[in-house]
Amino acid sequence: VSSPTYVLEQVYPTRIPLHHYDAYRLSSDEEFLHLGFEERLREGDVLVVEWADKVLRVLPPETLIVRLLLGGGDEPTVRQIVLSGPAGKWRERLFRLLPGPR
């Protein structure tokens, strides 16, 4: 998946369509909504938003936030993925992705 910085939205025709947005160059929540985000959300498509902190106010409450962190202390090349969102909706889904017996 390449960053859609210059086109603002990239659509991948997967089994469930994936819309990859880049909010970095947007100047307002309204500009983001004009891209058709709400319509895609109602259709049940998968929506991924880079620079989502710029449009958090208009994202649904059940949004899963994925933060990619680089470096930490003595390990500047260590990468970390931090997931956050409403526990009720995402806890079981994410638990199923973990390796090992349950």
N, C-alpha and C positions, 0 to 999 in steps of 0.2 A: 504494500500500500504506500503510495507516494503522497507527500503533503500537497493539498490542493490550494496552497497559499494564494496563487494568482487567479484561480478560478472560483474560490470560496467554497465550492461544493464539488465533490467527486462522487459519482454513483457507480457502484460495482454490482452487476447483475447476478448476484448469488441466489440461492434458493429463496432466502428472505433478503430482499434488496438491502444493501448496505450503503448508507449515505455518510460520507466523511466530510465534515465541515471544518473550516479553519477560521476562527473568529478573530484572529490576530489583527487583521486590517479593518475590521468593522468599527464603526464609531458609535453605535448605539444598539440597544436591545431590539428596537424596532427594525433596524436594518437587517438584523439576524432573522427576525420573524418573516420579513419580506422574502427571504430565500425559500420559504415554504416549509420551514421546520415543523410547524404545528400540523400541517396537513399530512406530512410524512409520519409523524408520531401517531396520528389517528389511524393511519393505514397499517400500523403494526410493523413498519420497517425497522431495521437496526440503524440507530443514529449515533455516530461518533463525532465528538466535538473537541477539536484542539483549541487550546486557549479558552476553555470553557469558563474560566473565572471572569472573563469579560461579559458573559451573558448568563451568569448563574441565576439572576432574578427571574428569567423567563423559562428556566428548565423545570420540568415537573418534579414534585417532591420525591418521587420514587427513583430519581436518577442515581445511577451507580457512578461514583467519582473514582477514576483511576489516575493515580499520580505516579509518574516515573521519576525516580530520584537517582542522581549520579553522585558517587563519592560519599565519604563519611569518615571523618577522623583520619586514621592512618591508611585507609584504603580508598584512594581517590578514584579507582576504576570500578569499585563495587556498585552494582545497580540494584535498586530496590523498587518493588512495586507495592504501593499502598492503596488498598481498596476501602472505600467508605460509602455508606448509603443506608437507607432504612433496613434495619436488621430483619424485620419480618419478611420483607420481599426478597432480599438477596442472600440471606444467611444460608438457607438450604441449597439454593442454586450454586453458590460458590463452594459450599462444603462438598458437593458432588464432584467438583473439578479436582479436588485434592487427591494425590496419589495415596495408595495404601488401603488396608481394610477398614471397614466402618463397624 
